[in-house]
Amino acid sequence: MDYDITMVGHVCRDTLIDLGRRTESLGGAVYFSSLAAVRSGVTVRVVTKAAPADDPLLDEMRREGVDVIRLDDERTTRITLVYDSPDRERRRLTLDAQAGPFDGASFPPGESRIYHLAGLFKGEIPDDLIADLSRRGRVALDTQGVLRCSEGGRLLFRPWDRSRELLPLVAWLKTDAAEAEILTGETDREKAARILCGWGAGEVMVTHNSEVILCREGRIHRAPFDPKNLSGRTGRGDTTFAAYLARRLSSDPGEALSYAAALCSIKMETPGPFAGTREDVYRRMGVLL
């Protein structure tokens, strides 16, 4: 097996306006996810799309040991993200530019235990690619990539028409509370997770500002977030899901979920991706080293 996890999705040039303070940085689900996973001790490949001029932006991931494959595109995805509240739970996004979609025909060769589909907007990862990659390995899917749309620059969520058909091909599904409601119509996170499992997803993660829950075979596991501050709130869901997948390769669901929540709690205390170590996470979990 060439890689433990192959992550697929656009990197993004982020403009972040946090309570009036403006900064620019690299973003995108694969950015936060890859560094959380590789720092958890697994081998990671990122398949992304971006303009050739922006290739140096990917060097941070490469320096950490991520094998990055950039497919040429005329544009690099660009997003403006505005936080309007101190708890960072209310945010506004606008899509300023978007790279093109991925497709199975041009997907690079190489085997992977998990194909983590970490799209930012609907259409980036076509439904047919889910089916294609499910024949190569186990698929992990972040639902924002099949629900979130940009229409005239405005962020909208639309139903996923092929959810019942494709969820049985998904070994791990990640949503937040709002996405879970869009998929199922259910506001209760536990009930929504059970519904999604009932539709065929193997394990379903639902993130919330206070905790992360996971449903597997009808049983709910949960782990709290306990950050000391929220200055690194951006990338919370991406980091949690990637840390879970990395740990899940060698651990049971409950232990992997506790690990993911602890890692993400550390990450949320500092802007940018997770920059700690596995030992830092174990200490946060209260595990003796």
Secondary structure by P-SEA (a helix, b strand, c coil): ccccbbbbbbbbbcccccccbbbbbbbcaaaaaaaaaaaabbbbbbbbcccccccccaaaaaaaccccccccccccbbbbbbbcccccccccccccbbbbbbccccbbbbbbccccccccccccccaaaaaaaaaacbbbbccccccccccccbbbbbcccccccccccccbbbbcaaaaaaacccccaaaaaaaaaaacccbbbbbcccbbbbbcccccccccccccccccccaaaaaaaaaaaaaaccccaaaaaaaaaaaaaaaaaccccccccaaaaaaaacccc
